[in-house]
Amino acid sequence: MAKRHDVAIWLQDDWGRSVVDAKPGARPSRWVIQGVIVEEVGAGVWVSGDTIKEFRPLDDGSVKHVSWVFKSSQLLIPWSAILTIQAFDGGAKEFGFKAE
């Protein structure tokens, strides 16, 4: 059996909004689901998780973090909705990108 990795899957703005039924924003948000890839299928990946995080840009240049919870424990994410996938070998306590 393959080793399961914690992942952060970064999503297209329109797809993240459609999952949580959020109205369009003035500017695109960044969306991420943290969880475990359960299965890869032709259309995309099944992810086990329960929260989608939105990083909403504000007018002052800062970012507001919003956590959206969905009722299902698994979600099929189509390949076309995925911007990038980050994998974590030892578990992900913190995810995202940091300037050095």
TORDO-361377 format. One record per residue: x, y, z of N, C-alpha, C in turn; residue number from 1; residue in one letter. Coordinates in pm, whole numbers. Example, Ala and Ser with C-alpha at 12.3 -4.5 7.8 and 13.67 -1.06 7.14 Angstrom:
BEGIN
    n.x    n.y    n.z   ca.x   ca.y   ca.z    c.x    c.y    c.z resi resn
   1319   -569    780   1230   -450    780   1320   -330    780    1    a
   1285   -225    708   1367   -106    714   1290      3    787    2    s
END
This chain:
BEGIN
    n.x    n.y    n.z   ca.x   ca.y   ca.z    c.x    c.y    c.z resi resn
     85   -119      0      0      0      0     89    125      0    1    m
     54    220    -82    132    343    -92    117    426     36    2    a
    224    497     70    221    585    186    128    703    159    3    k
     44    735    254    -49    847    239     19    974    290    4    r
      3   1081    216     64   1208    251    -43   1312    282    5    h
    -15   1393    382    -96   1512    402    -67   1606    287    6    d
   -171   1668    234   -154   1759    122   -231   1888    146    7    v
   -188   1991     77   -263   2115     65   -287   2133    -84    8    a
   -414   2136   -124   -450   2150   -265   -504   2290   -286    9    i
   -432   2369   -367   -469   2508   -395   -560   2510   -517   10    w
   -670   2583   -506   -778   2577   -604   -801   2707   -680   11    l
   -857   2693   -799   -903   2809   -877  -1011   2881   -797   12    q
  -1017   3012   -805  -1113   3093   -730  -1257   3052   -759   13    d
  -1293   3040   -884  -1433   3009   -916  -1475   2873   -863   14    d
  -1385   2776   -862  -1420   2644   -812  -1433   2644   -660   15    w
  -1342   2711   -591  -1353   2722   -445  -1484   2787   -405   16    g
  -1523   2893   -475  -1650   2960   -447  -1769   2870   -472   17    r
  -1763   2788   -578  -1876   2701   -609  -1896   2593   -503   18    s
  -1788   2544   -444  -1800   2441   -341  -1871   2494   -217   19    v
  -1839   2616   -177  -1897   2672    -54  -2014   2766    -82   20    v
  -2049   2782   -209  -2159   2868   -252  -2135   3013   -211   21    d
  -2012   3060   -232  -1976   3199   -201  -1996   3287   -324   22    a
  -2040   3407   -302  -2060   3503   -410  -1925   3551   -463   23    k
  -1919   3592   -590  -1793   3644   -645  -1743   3765   -566   24    p
  -1612   3774   -549  -1552   3886   -479  -1501   3990   -578   25    g
  -1462   4105   -526  -1407   4211   -611  -1275   4165   -673   26    a
  -1198   4085   -598  -1074   4027   -647  -1075   3878   -616   27    r
  -1003   3798   -694  -1001   3653   -667   -935   3623   -533   28    p
   -991   3526   -464   -933   3474   -340   -845   3355   -373   29    s
   -759   3319   -278   -684   3194   -286   -759   3093   -199   30    r
   -774   2971   -246   -848   2867   -177   -759   2745   -159   31    w
   -767   2680    -44   -687   2560    -19   -767   2461     65   32    v
   -753   2335     30   -808   2226    110   -690   2148    165   33    i
   -689   2127    296   -585   2046    359   -647   1912    393   34    q
   -580   1803    357   -633   1670    385   -541   1564    331   35    g
   -600   1450    292   -527   1335    241   -590   1294    109   36    v
   -509   1272      6   -561   1220   -119   -596   1073    -98   37    i
   -723   1041   -117   -772    905    -96   -755    821   -223   38    v
   -786    885   -338   -779    812   -464   -763    911   -579   39    e
   -688    870   -679   -675    947   -803   -760    877   -908   40    e
   -846    954   -974   -930    900  -1081   -908    985  -1206   41    v
   -961    942  -1318   -940   1013  -1443   -981   1159  -1437   42    g
  -1090   1189  -1367  -1143   1326  -1361  -1069   1416  -1263   43    a
  -1002   1358  -1162   -936   1438  -1059   -891   1353   -943   44    g
   -897   1410   -822   -857   1338   -701   -967   1347   -595   45    v
   -986   1236   -524  -1073   1235   -407   -987   1273   -288   46    w
  -1032   1373   -213   -958   1422    -97  -1043   1405     28   47    v
   -982   1354    133  -1047   1344    263  -1007   1466    345   48    s
  -1103   1545    383  -1081   1666    461  -1217   1725    495   49    g
  -1220   1834    568  -1350   1890    602  -1353   2042    599   50    d
  -1241   2104    564  -1235   2250    566  -1169   2302    439   51    t
  -1226   2407    384  -1164   2482    276  -1129   2618    334   52    i
  -1005   2659    320   -963   2790    370   -958   2889    254   53    k
  -1014   3006    279  -1013   3114    182   -919   3222    231   54    e
   -831   3267    145   -741   3379    174   -791   3494     88   55    f
   -870   3582    149   -941   3689     79   -860   3818     83   56    r
   -820   3874    -33   -745   4000    -33   -836   4117      4   57    p
   -785   4206     88   -860   4323    131   -804   4449     64   58    l
   -880   4556     68   -840   4680      2   -711   4739     57   59    d
   -680   4715    185   -560   4772    245   -434   4688    218   60    d
   -448   4582    136   -333   4498    103   -316   4378    193   61    g
   -393   4371    301   -385   4256    390   -475   4143    337   62    s
   -471   4030    405   -549   3913    364   -631   3866    483   63    v
   -759   3843    460   -848   3787    562   -857   3637    541   64    k
   -841   3558    648   -850   3413    641   -990   3371    684   65    h
  -1057   3295    600  -1191   3245    631  -1189   3094    615   66    v
  -1240   3021    714  -1249   2875    706  -1393   2836    678   67    s
  -1413   2759    572  -1544   2708    534  -1545   2558    564   68    w
  -1649   2508    628  -1660   2367    661  -1767   2305    572   69    v
  -1737   2188    516  -1838   2118    438  -1872   1987    507   70    f
  -1993   1937    484  -2046   1824    560  -1988   1689    519   71    k
  -1952   1673    393  -1899   1545    345  -1754   1530    391   72    s
  -1713   1406    416  -1574   1383    458  -1480   1369    338   73    s
  -1536   1353    216  -1453   1343     97  -1509   1432    -12   74    q
  -1419   1482    -95  -1457   1574   -202  -1377   1538   -327   75    l
  -1447   1528   -441  -1379   1505   -568  -1340   1640   -626   76    l
  -1210   1660   -646  -1160   1785   -701  -1113   1758   -844   77    i
  -1176   1819   -943  -1133   1797  -1081   -996   1858  -1107   78    p
   -921   1796  -1197   -786   1845  -1230   -790   1991  -1273   79    w
   -894   2031  -1345   -902   2168  -1397   -918   2272  -1286   80    s
   -958   2230  -1166   -977   2322  -1054   -849   2343   -973   81    a
   -748   2259   -995   -627   2258   -911   -519   2350   -969   82    i
   -471   2442   -884   -356   2526   -921   -226   2452   -893   83    l
   -215   2395   -772    -95   2320   -733   -128   2235   -611   84    t
    -43   2135   -585    -59   2048   -469     72   2047   -392   85    i
     64   2073   -262    180   2062   -173    165   1933    -93   86    q
    271   1852    -83    268   1730     -5    360   1744    115   87    a
    320   1683    226    395   1691    352    421   1549    403   88    f
    548   1513    423    581   1379    469    547   1356    615   89    d
    571   1453    700    553   1433    843    428   1493    900   90    g
    332   1525    818    211   1591    867    228   1741    853   91    g
    119   1806    822    124   1949    795     62   2026    911   92    a
    144   2091    990     93   2178   1095     69   2317   1039   93    k
    149   2354    940    137   2485    878    162   2466    728   94    e
     83   2533    648    102   2520    505     99   2658    442   95    f
    143   2664    317    147   2792    246    289   2821    201   96    g
    310   2942    161    440   2983    110    494   3095    196   97    f
    624   3092    224    687   3194    307    802   3257    231   98    k
    814   3387    242    928   3456    181   1050   3434    269   99    a
   1165   3419    207   1288   3401    285   1370   3528    279  100    e
END
